[in-house]
Amino acid sequence: MEFKHSLIIPAFNETADLEVTVAMALAADSTLHEIIVVDDCSDDPVVERMSSFPSVKVVRTPERLGAGPAKRFGAELATGDVLIISDSHMRFPCDWLDKIDEAVDDYPNAIFCTACRNFSGKWAGCGARFSRTTTGGHPDIFLGRNWLDRGEVKTVDRCPCLLGGCYVIPKHIWSFLEGINPNLSGWGYGEQDLSLRAWISGFEVRRINGLCLPHRFQKTAPVKRVGLQKFAKWHNGFNGLVVAATVFEDGVFEDLFAPYFKQVLALEAMIRFENIIDEINLFRGTVQHTRVYSDAELHALCNYRLPTHAEQQARVESVISYRNKANKKRRQASRKIGCPDCPESSQAVEEIEQIEVV
C-alpha cells in the first residue's frame, strides 16, 4: 500500500545539523508528502536556513515548548497518512521509507521506533525495556528505560517502549490517542506516554530492526545548547508525574506514585502540577474511556509491573543518594576552580554544602 508520509522535525537552534537532516531526507526519497520543521523559538534564523528547501514548511511555536510539545504542535498540522517524528540531528538511508511502508502495511495497528546508533558508528540499540533506572543508569522512581539490543534485522517485533530519535505513527492511531499528552512540558516521558497509552488502548509498540538511523546525541552536539539543561531541569520529573496521573487506573497514582514523587521532585514541578490538575484530569478521562486492558495486564503486554510501596521507597532513597553524590562532586569541582584564599569562594562553597535534596 502506498502512504503519504509527513516528516515532522522539531528544532531548537542546531541549524547546521537541521540542514543536513532535511537534505538527506529529501535526497534519500523524493516521495515525501511533506516536511514540517517546528522552530521552537530558536535563536538561530531557522526560516532563513531552510529557505534553500522551498518544499519544507517551517512553523514557529508561540513560546518555547520543548521537544515533546513541539512534536505535538507539528503533528497537529500534518496531512499525511503516516507521521514520522524525527529529531533534528538524524541521517536517513536510501531505503528508509520503503522499510517504514512495509512495517506499517504488515502491522497497521502499531506504532514504531527504529534502530539507532551514534555518528561514530557505536550502537545504542532499538527500542527500550521499562526499568527502574534511566538509559544513563540514573535511578528513577517511575518508568525509566534502558535500550534493547537490536533484534533480528528482518523482523519488526514487539518492544515495550519507544526509544530513539525517530518514531513512526499512523495518523489514525495518533488521532485515536489524541497525540502526545498535551499536558507534558519541556523534555521527557513523551515516549513512555505514547507507548503505555498505545498498549492499554489495544495497539502495539514495535521496532523496525532493519532500519537504522544514525543519531547525534546531545553530548556530542557541535553547538552549545544554551539554556537547555536549565529549561529541562524540572520538566522531566513533572512529566513523569503527569504520565503517572494520566495512565493508571483509579487510585493507583494517589496510592503508589504521588507520595513518592513528593519526596524527590522540585517544588516548581509540584506547583505546576497542582496549577493544571483540572486539565490533567480532563485528559485522563479521555484515556480511561478508551482503555481496553487493565494495569495488571501491562505485564503481559509490555513487561511493565506496578511497583510495591517498598520498591518505591527504595527507589526514592536511591534517587536521593545519587543526587547527594552528584552534589558532592560539584562541590569538589568548585573547590578546584575556586580561589582557596578568597572569602567569596569559601562562602559560595559553604552555601552549596547547605543545599538539601527536595
N, C-alpha and C positions, 0 to 999 in steps of 0.2 A: 504493500500500500504506500502511496506517496503522501507525504506530510508537508505541511507548511511549517517551517521552523522559525521561531522567534528567539534570537540570541540576546539576552539581557545582561549587560555588564555594568555593575555599579563601580564608580571610581571616585577616589578621593586623592587628588594630585596624581602622582605616578604616571604622568602623561607620556613619558618615553616608553614605558612598558605597555601602556594602553595602546599606543600607536602600533606597536609590533603585534600585540594580541589581535587587534582588529584587522590588520593587514594579513596576518596568517589565516585568520578565519575566512576572509574573503578569497584569499589565494587557494586555500585548500578546497573550497567548494563554493561555487558562484550561485548555487540554487537556494541559498538562504532567503527566506521570505522577508526578513527584516533584522536589523541590528539596532538595538536601543541602548545607548550609553547614558547611564544615570549619573550626572555630575552632582555629587553630594557636597555642594557648596565648597568646591575646591578653591585653593588659592591660585593654582595654575590655570592658564587660559584653555580649558578643555575644548570649548567650541572652536577656537582658532586652530588648535592642534588636530581637530577632527575634520577641518574644512577640506582636506585632501581626499576625504571619503564622502562624496556627496550623497551616497545612498544611506548613510548612517544617520539615524535620528538621535539628537542629543537633547536630553531634558534635564533641567536643573531642579533639585529639590528646594522647597521654600525655606528650609533650615537644615542644619547638619543633623542627619538621621542616624548614620552608622550603617554597617553592611546589611544586616537583616532587613530593616525597614526600607532601605534604598532598593533592595531586590524586590520587595513587595510593591514599591512605588512604580518601578519599571514594568513589572509583570502585569500590573493592572492596565497598562497601556498597550499590551501586546495583542496582536490579532491572529497569531499563528495557532496551529493545532497542537504543537509541541513547544513547550517553553524550555529553553536551555539557559540556565542561570550560571554565569561564569564569573570568576574573579577577573580583575583587570590585568593580571600578570600570568597569563596562560599561553601555551603553544598548542597548535592543532595539527594533527597529521592529515594526510590527504583523504583518507577514507573514513573520517570521523563521523560524518552524517550517515553514511551507509550503515555503520555499526549501530548507531542510535536508532535508525529506522528498523533494523532487524529486531532489536530488543523491544521496541515499542509495539511492533507488529506481533511478536510472539507473546508478549506479556502486557496486554492493553490496560490491565488494572494494577499496574505497578508504577512506582517512582524509582529513579535510578541515580547512582553515582558512578564515577569512572575510576579506573586505576590512576595512581598518582606517583610521580617521582619528582625530585627537585632538578634544577637546571644542570647540576653536575652529574646527573645520572643515577644518584642514590635513590633507591626505592623507599617510598613512605608506606604504601600499602593500597588497599582497595576496600573502602567501606570500613565500618567500625563495629566493635562489640561494646555493649554497655559495661561500665566498670565503676569502681569506687575511686578511681584516680583519673586525671586528665591525660591527654596524649603526651604531655610533658612530664608525667609522673607526679604531678601535684595532687595531694588529697582533695577529694570533693565529696560533699555530703549528698549531692544529687546529680545523677545522670552524667557522670564523667564518661569519657570514651577513650578507647585505645584502638589504634589501627589494626585491621585484619591483614594478614599476609595475602598477597594476590592469589586468587584461585586459578583453576584451570582456564587457560587463555580463551578457549572456545565456549565457555559457559557464561550464562547470565543467571547466577544463582542468588538465592535469598541472603540478605545480610541484615543484622539487627538495626543498623543506623547509618544514615548518610554521613559521609565524611570525604573531604577533598575540596578541590576548587571549582568543580563543575557538576551541576545536577540537572537531570532531565525529568520534566514533569509534564505529562499530557495535560492539556488545558482543561479537560473535563474533570480531572482529579483536582487540579488547582482550584477550580470553581467550586467543586463539592466541599473541599476542605476550607474554602474561603481564604486560601493563601496562607502565608506565614502569619502567625499570631499577630494581630495589629497592635497589641499592647507591648510588644518587645521594643527595646530601646538600645541603640548603640550596637555593641557586638555581643555575640554569644547565644547559644541554645536554639538558634534557628533550625539547625539540622535535627536536634533532638525533638523539637516541637513538631516539625513536619513528619518525622519518622513515627513517633508514638501515635500521633493522630491518624496517620495513614493506617497503621496496624489495627487500632481499635475500631476504625470505620470500615474495615473489611477489605482494604487494599494491601499491597505488599511493598516492601522495600527490596530492591535488587541492585546488584553491582555488575557493570559491564566489564568483565575482566579483560576482554580483548581490546579495550580502548584505553590507552594510556596517554594522559595529557600532562606534559611537564608543567610544573607549577613553581613559581618563585615564592619561597616562604619569607615571612616578614624579616627574620634576622639576616637574610641575605639581600634585602632590598637595597638598591644603589642610592636611594634618596632617604633623607631623614623624614620620618612621618611626624611632622610637628604636631604635638598635641594629641597623638593617637592614644598613647598609653594613659595619659591623664583622662581623656574622654572615656576610655573603656574601663577605667579603674573599678567603678561600682556597677556598671551596666551588666557585666557578666553575672554577678550574684543576683541582681534584680531580675534578670531574665530567667534564671533558674527558679526564682520564686514565682514568677508569672506562669511558667510552664507547669510547675507542680500544682498550682492553684487551679489550672485550667483542665488538665488532662484526666486526673484521677477521680474516682467515684466519691460520692458524698462522704464527708467526714475524714477521708484519708489525709488531705492536706492539713487540716486543723490538728489531727492527731499525730501524724508521723513526720511532717515537714516544718510547719510553722514554728514550733518550739525550738527547733534546732537551727533553722535559718536565723532566728533572732540572736543566737549566740555568736554568729560569725559574720553576719552581713553588716556593711557600712550603714550608718544612720541615714545617709541620703537615699539609699535603696529602700529602706523600710518606709521612709516618709513618702517617697514617690509611689510605692505600692499602695499605701493607705489612701493617697490622694486620688488614685484612679481605680479603686476597688469596684466601683459600680460598672465601669467599662469592662473590667476583667470578668466580673460575674456574668455580664451580658454575653460575652463571647463564650464563656464556659457553658452557658445554657445551650448555645448552638452546638458545641462539641458533644455534650452529653446527649443531645437529642438524636445525633447521627451515630451514636455508639452502637457497634454490633457485638463486640467482645468485652468481657469484664476485665478488671485489673488482674485477676487471678490467671486469666488465660494468656496474658502477655508473656509469661514464662515459656509457654509452648510456642508462641508466635515468634518472639524475638529475643528469648532468653533474658528477659528483664524480670526480676523478682523484687517485690516491695521489701524494703529493709525492715529489720526489727528495731525496737527502741534502743536496745543495747548496741546494735550496729551503728545507729545514727549518732549516739553519744560518743562512741569510739571514734567515728569519723570527725566529729566536732573537735575532739581533743587532738586528733592528728592534724587537722587544719590549723589549730591554734599553735601547736608545736612547730609546724612548718613555718608559719609566719614569724614566730619568735626567732627561729634560726635565721630567717631571711633578714629580719631587723638587726640581728647581731652582726651579720656580715656587712650590712650597710653602715653600721656604727664603726666597725673596724676599718672599712674603706674610708670613712670620713676622717678618721684619725690619721690615716696615712697621707691624705692630701691636705689636711689642715695644718696650721702652724701650732705646735705644742705650746709655744710661749705666748700665743695670742689669746687674751681673755675672751674675745668674742668667739673664737673657735671652740674653746673649752665649754663655754656656755651653750653653744649650739649642740655639742655632743651630749651634754647633760640633759638638754631638752629632748633629744632623740631617745635617750635611755628611759625617759619617763613615759614614752608612748605605750599605751596598753592596747592590745588587740581587742577590738569590739566584736 
